[in-house]
Amino acid sequence: MGETAEAVAGRLRDEIIRGDLVPGTLLRQEALARRFETSRMPIRDGLKMLEREGLVVLPVNRSARVSPLDPDSLREINEMRAVAEPLALKHAIPEISERQIGVAEAIQDEAELAGIEAFPRLNAAFHAALLAPCGRPRLLAHIAMLNDLSERYFHIAAVEMDYAERSHHEHRDLLETCKKRDAPAACQMLERHINCASELMLDALQAADR
């Protein structure tokens, strides 16, 4: 039995986010059906899922393509993150335990020792660990979707710029503020952190297009 539409979308999503499928790559339904050993219907439905997420373009009567890296899309994604993540952190800090802070700290330790290619994945994991205690599953699902979309830009832009060291320092400061359970200061810090990364990624993306 072949892959379901959800499985097809999941595997292609991972490949797009990692940069294995670069912007503009053709996604021919016949070739994908052979690859996933399924009919064209799950392929078509999976591609439609990715189109709704902004990862795939589906022109009428033409093959799907991986969406281009678009400064306007990146700006929108990070504007949404800068609202959603501080909201989650505001609810997380009153509930967060020392053990949960320790989990985030361990991820940050790993990030500082890992190579640059691991930075986008560990960056997202650090944010997720701090926000997890917020008790808002829909908000967390929304943030996870935004982080998946943002990670694609990290792989193309952030890996190529000298941002990781600055991010590590900001994460350490954020951890210390969370340990103090100072929710207003931590939320402001997180919003600035996201906005700073957004500006740097936009600059890198626009420079690459020149």
VMD Tcl script that draws the C-alpha trace (Angstrom):
set ca {
  {0.00 0.00 0.00}
  {1.38 3.43 -0.95}
  {1.91 6.51 1.13}
  {-1.00 8.65 2.35}
  {-1.32 12.30 1.38}
  {-0.23 13.29 4.91}
  {2.88 11.10 4.68}
  {3.77 12.47 1.24}
  {3.33 16.05 2.47}
  {5.38 15.30 5.59}
  {8.36 13.87 3.71}
  {8.36 16.60 1.07}
  {7.96 19.27 3.78}
  {11.07 17.98 5.57}
  {13.06 17.98 2.33}
  {11.98 21.53 1.46}
  {12.74 22.86 4.95}
  {16.17 21.19 5.01}
  {16.96 22.64 1.59}
  {17.25 19.25 -0.11}
  {14.56 20.48 -2.53}
  {15.67 23.98 -3.50}
  {13.34 26.80 -4.58}
  {12.04 26.26 -8.10}
  {12.46 22.46 -8.05}
  {9.84 20.77 -10.22}
  {7.58 18.33 -8.37}
  {6.11 16.14 -11.10}
  {3.20 14.04 -9.90}
  {4.14 11.02 -12.03}
  {7.69 10.93 -10.67}
  {6.51 11.44 -7.09}
  {3.93 8.66 -7.47}
  {6.70 6.27 -8.55}
  {8.97 7.41 -5.74}
  {6.34 7.01 -3.03}
  {4.83 3.91 -4.66}
  {1.33 5.31 -4.61}
  {-1.31 6.68 -6.96}
  {-1.43 10.28 -8.10}
  {-4.33 11.19 -5.80}
  {-2.30 11.16 -2.53}
  {0.45 13.06 -4.36}
  {-1.99 15.70 -5.57}
  {-3.59 16.04 -2.13}
  {-0.19 16.20 -0.42}
  {0.95 18.95 -2.77}
  {-2.23 20.91 -2.04}
  {-1.42 20.69 1.69}
  {2.02 22.12 1.02}
  {0.54 24.83 -1.19}
  {-1.64 25.95 1.74}
  {1.50 26.15 3.88}
  {3.26 28.29 1.29}
  {5.93 25.70 0.51}
  {4.71 24.72 -2.96}
  {3.31 26.63 -5.94}
  {0.65 24.83 -7.99}
  {0.15 26.66 -11.31}
  {-2.92 25.68 -13.34}
  {-2.15 22.87 -15.82}
  {1.55 22.87 -14.94}
  {3.77 20.88 -12.61}
  {4.13 21.98 -9.01}
  {7.30 23.74 -7.95}
  {8.98 24.42 -4.62}
  {8.07 27.98 -3.65}
  {10.71 30.68 -3.98}
  {12.26 32.23 -0.90}
  {10.30 35.44 -0.64}
  {11.26 38.41 1.61}
  {7.59 39.34 2.05}
  {6.75 35.81 3.22}
  {9.69 35.80 5.63}
  {8.62 39.18 7.01}
  {5.05 37.93 7.53}
  {6.20 34.69 9.20}
  {8.41 36.53 11.66}
  {5.83 39.22 12.39}
  {3.47 36.42 13.39}
  {6.17 34.68 15.46}
  {6.97 37.94 17.27}
  {3.36 38.05 18.50}
  {2.65 34.35 19.06}
  {5.84 33.29 20.86}
  {5.84 36.04 23.53}
  {2.16 35.27 24.16}
  {3.02 31.61 24.73}
  {5.98 32.55 26.94}
  {3.76 34.82 29.06}
  {1.60 31.80 29.87}
  {4.55 29.40 30.13}
  {6.64 31.23 32.73}
  {4.19 30.87 35.66}
  {4.05 27.12 34.95}
  {7.63 26.33 33.97}
  {9.61 24.08 36.29}
  {13.33 24.00 36.97}
  {13.46 20.69 35.12}
  {11.86 22.24 32.03}
  {14.28 25.16 32.14}
  {17.03 22.56 32.42}
  {15.79 20.89 29.23}
  {16.02 24.21 27.36}
  {19.47 24.84 28.86}
  {20.69 21.41 27.72}
  {19.48 22.13 24.17}
  {21.34 25.44 24.26}
  {24.50 23.67 25.47}
  {24.22 21.30 22.52}
  {23.62 24.18 20.10}
  {26.80 25.94 21.18}
  {28.86 22.79 20.62}
  {27.19 21.64 17.40}
  {28.12 22.63 13.86}
  {26.39 25.45 12.03}
  {24.23 23.03 10.03}
  {22.53 21.91 13.26}
  {21.82 25.48 14.36}
  {18.34 25.91 12.77}
  {17.03 22.64 14.26}
  {18.43 23.29 17.74}
  {17.30 26.91 17.67}
  {13.72 25.80 17.05}
  {14.02 23.10 19.74}
  {15.21 25.67 22.30}
  {12.25 27.94 21.63}
  {9.82 25.01 21.75}
  {11.20 23.81 25.11}
  {10.66 27.19 26.77}
  {7.14 27.60 25.37}
  {5.92 24.03 26.00}
  {4.54 24.65 29.54}
  {2.11 27.34 28.32}
  {-0.79 24.89 28.18}
  {-2.12 26.29 24.88}
  {-1.99 23.40 22.37}
  {-3.51 25.38 19.48}
  {-1.09 28.25 20.03}
  {1.84 25.82 20.16}
  {0.69 24.11 16.95}
  {0.48 27.52 15.27}
  {4.00 28.40 16.46}
  {5.36 25.03 15.33}
  {3.98 25.63 11.84}
  {5.55 29.10 11.72}
  {8.87 27.71 12.93}
  {8.82 25.05 10.21}
  {8.38 27.78 7.61}
  {11.00 29.98 9.26}
  {13.51 27.13 9.48}
  {13.61 26.95 5.69}
  {14.95 30.51 5.63}
  {17.44 29.71 8.39}
  {18.92 26.97 6.24}
  {19.33 29.27 3.25}
  {20.13 32.60 4.92}
  {21.02 32.31 8.61}
  {23.53 29.52 8.14}
  {25.46 31.79 5.77}
  {25.67 34.78 8.12}
  {27.45 35.33 11.40}
  {24.32 35.13 13.54}
  {24.69 31.97 15.66}
  {27.01 33.53 18.26}
  {24.68 36.48 18.82}
  {21.72 34.12 19.08}
  {23.54 32.02 21.70}
  {24.13 35.08 23.88}
  {20.49 36.16 23.56}
  {19.30 32.65 24.45}
  {21.49 32.65 27.57}
  {20.06 36.01 28.65}
  {16.54 34.73 28.02}
  {17.21 31.63 30.13}
  {18.40 33.74 33.05}
  {15.30 35.93 32.84}
  {13.05 32.86 32.73}
  {14.80 31.48 35.82}
  {13.80 34.69 37.62}
  {10.21 34.14 36.43}
  {10.16 37.71 35.12}
  {7.50 37.24 32.44}
  {7.26 40.85 31.16}
  {11.04 41.16 30.70}
  {11.32 37.69 29.13}
  {8.51 38.42 26.66}
  {10.10 41.72 25.59}
  {13.46 39.96 25.25}
  {11.96 37.21 23.09}
  {10.17 39.69 20.83}
  {13.43 41.63 20.29}
  {15.27 38.37 19.62}
  {12.81 37.33 16.90}
  {12.75 40.79 15.32}
  {16.54 41.01 15.25}
  {16.86 37.61 13.57}
  {14.17 38.60 11.09}
  {16.01 41.78 10.07}
  {19.29 39.93 9.62}
  {17.68 37.16 7.55}
  {15.88 39.70 5.39}
  {19.15 41.52 4.74}
  {20.87 38.24 3.82}
  {18.02 37.16 1.57}
  {17.81 40.48 -0.24}
  {21.61 40.61 -0.65}
  {21.53 37.15 -2.25}
  {19.02 38.41 -4.83}
  {21.16 41.36 -5.91}
}
mol new
graphics top color blue
foreach p $ca { graphics top sphere $p radius 0.5 }
foreach p [lrange $ca 0 end-1] q [lrange $ca 1 end] { graphics top cylinder $p $q radius 0.2 }
display resetview
